[in-house]
């Protein structure tokens, strides 16, 4: 459950950031705004999953022999 929650939070934050980046790109280069936004959108989904897995992985306690 915590993995999905972390993923959703990271994806929403990342998509909010790239939305505003997309708006800036549209002001400068309107033709490229959609392809760049889609590229960033899928990159955020992928990176959000990687980061969510890393931050929610179980911590392994050090064992002493």
URUR-V973586 format. One record per backbone hydrogen bond with DSSP energy under -0.5 kcal/mol. CO is the residue of the C=O (numbers start at 1). NH is the residue of the N-H. E is the energy in kcal/mol with one decimal. If there is no record, write none. Layout:
# URUR-V973586
((CO:NH:E) (CO:NH:E))
This chain:
# URUR-V973586
((1:5:-2.1) (2:6:-2.5) (3:7:-2.4) (4:8:-2.6) (5:9:-2.4) (6:10:-2.5) (7:11:-2.7) (8:12:-2.5) (9:13:-2.3) (10:14:-2.6) (11:15:-2.6) (12:16:-2.0) (13:17:-1.9) (14:18:-2.4) (15:19:-1.6) (16:20:-1.5) (17:21:-1.9) (18:22:-2.5) (19:23:-1.8) (20:24:-1.9) (21:25:-2.4) (22:26:-2.2) (23:27:-1.2) (24:28:-1.2) (25:29:-3.7) (29:32:-1.0) (29:33:-0.6) (30:33:-0.8) (30:34:-0.5) (32:36:-2.2) (33:37:-2.3) (34:38:-2.6) (35:39:-2.2) (36:40:-2.6) (37:41:-2.8) (38:42:-2.2) (39:43:-1.9) (40:44:-2.5) (41:45:-2.0) (42:46:-2.2) (43:47:-3.0) (44:48:-2.7) (45:49:-1.6) (46:50:-2.0) (47:51:-2.7) (48:52:-2.5) (49:53:-2.3) (50:54:-2.0) (51:55:-2.6) (52:56:-1.3) (53:57:-0.7) (54:57:-0.5) (59:61:-0.6))
